[in-house]
Structures are given as C-alpha cells and as structure tokens.
Amino acid sequence: MSTDTAARQTSADQTDTAHLRAGKFITLEEITGHLSAAGVLLLQLAYAAETVAEPVELEGLIEEWRRRAKQLAAEAALFQRLTAIAAGDVPMAATFPTDGAPWGAAAAHSDRTTYGGPAVVPTHAQLELLADRAKPGGNPFAAAFREDVEMTTFPAAMAGVRFVESRAASSRRAAERAAAIRAETLAIICGSPKCAAGEGDPCRTSTGRVSEQPHKVRLDEATARVDDRLGTLGPTIVVNRHV
C-alpha cells in the first residue's frame, strides 16, 4: 500500500498534513498505510538500536518501541477493516443489538439518550459491533441477536450524512483557546483598581497575595482579544455533524 502523495512534508507542525493525503481530506486507507509504515519504522529502529555506536544500554526503550510497533500494526489492521466497511464490502446490521436503535441517516431524528445518543456518525467501535452482529453466531450480545437481522451497508446507511469533523477537533481547539487566553491575560494590564497587575505579572488580592485566577475584567478582555483573533465566539466552533 503506497503512502506517496504529490506534496512533501515541510515542517514538524501538526497542521502540516498535505503530504499525508492525496486529496483534500485523508482517507481511511491512507491512514492504514501510514500507521503500518510507522510500525515498520519503529521495528527497524529497535533493531538498529541493538548495536548503537555509543556504549549505552537501550533495552528498555527498544522493547517499548517493539510494543508500540505491535500496537500500530493492530491499529493499521483496524483501519484496513474500516476501509472495507466504508467501501460497502462488509455487511452491516441496520440496528444496534443493545437497544435496536438505527444508525446513520436513519438516526438523524432519533430521540435516543443511551449509549452516547443518536449514532448519526458512528464510532469505529460501533461499526465493529454492527459488522459483528451481521455475522451469524458472531454477535457478543447473544440474547439480543436474531438471525433475521435487517442488513445494510455503510454507503447505504450513511447516504445524505455530511461529516464535518471529529469531536477531537473541537476539543483541541478548546484547549488551544484556553491556552491562548491564559497567555493573553498576562499580556494585559489588569483593569481592577485593587490590583493593576502589569504585563507579565499575575493578579493579586487586595492584601497583595498572588492569585492563580485573574480578575474578571482582565480575563474578559483577554477572552475578547483571543476570540476576535481566532474568529470564534465560544470555546468550540460548533457544527460537527448533521444530515
């Protein structure tokens, strides 16, 4: 499986991803190849490190690299399976064995409150469960399994669903925003008359003690500056999935 793309890696920044994908978005198959390649790299590095030029014993690290390589190989196998599911090559159950709830487009208007709510965009674990339920005798929830399970495929079940981004992206942005606000707060002179902490100084109480939490006026200004710079009005940019 080739991982070559037209682009080349230009930096170590996490956003430099063009070299990882051939199109606008990375595919499950491309992730499969990169995970497999990363595992091979670790195995080869571990082997090479057995005879390092400098007299340093690296046994603990070498064994850890081999453990990680096995984990990456398992994850690559999972993504290979997900690639087949997404392509429609794997029969899927149309409902979950746990509560009979639908998934994909059929779950768009569901009032499901258990198991994480409506599975409009299913997780990889849910897809594995749905694929397993479709196999006669292969379902771990034996009591809920019926041989007349309604079948579907991923493309059919997901028709009309537009996936914007993973919840992980919202979490990352929220953390980045919080860090930016903390940094911006120290760059602002506190407007509280009982504090007036200067740039780079933390806020202080009325008795002169250092406080980890800034005064509201200072925090509000820092938050407004950061949100204006980032172009967001809240801790996350909303809308991550809908039909």
Buried (B, 14 or more C-beta within 10 A) or exposed (E): EEBEBEEEEEEEEEEEEBBBBBEEEBBBBBBBBBBBBBBBEBBEBBEEBEEEEEEEEBEEEBEEBBEBBEEBBEBBEBBBBBBBBBEBEBBBBBBBBEEEBBBBBBBBEBEBEEEEEBBBBBEEEBBBBBBBBBEEEEBEEEEBBEEEBEEBBBEEBBEEBEEEEEEEEBEEBBEEBEEBBEEBBBEBEBBBEEBBBEEEEBBBEEEEEEEEEBBEBBBBBBBEBBBEEBEBEEBBBEEBBEB
